[in-house]
């Protein structure tokens, strides 16, 4: 049996597999129609802090089913494996693990938002 991996080491390893995106770049990509923002925060956080206008809300436990282009439960936006998905959590930790999971499904352009929703809001980007 191999030595257990701690969460910090796991996050470092996962994040080496793709390039993360900063809030302003994510905003610009979404505004240009080049990226789908996906908010995986749970309802209480969305209710307390607000929403990113135009982001699709998909709870974390449904993410892979909703974004798999071959899945029977996919959302209409899940059109192909080349879809650029930017996963947004509250602070940019859970979203890294979620983006890595999407990579395993073949969504090779999936990434996550550095600093999550909190960084988005701190950057002065739109919140509804």
Buried (B, 14 or more C-beta within 10 A) or exposed (E): EEEEEEEEEBBEEBBEEBEBBBBEBBBEBBEEEEBBBBBBBBEEBBEEBBBBEEBBBBEBEEBBBBBBBEEEEBBEEBEEBEBBBBBBBBBBBBBBBBBBBBBEBEBEBBBBBBBBBBBBBEEEBEEE
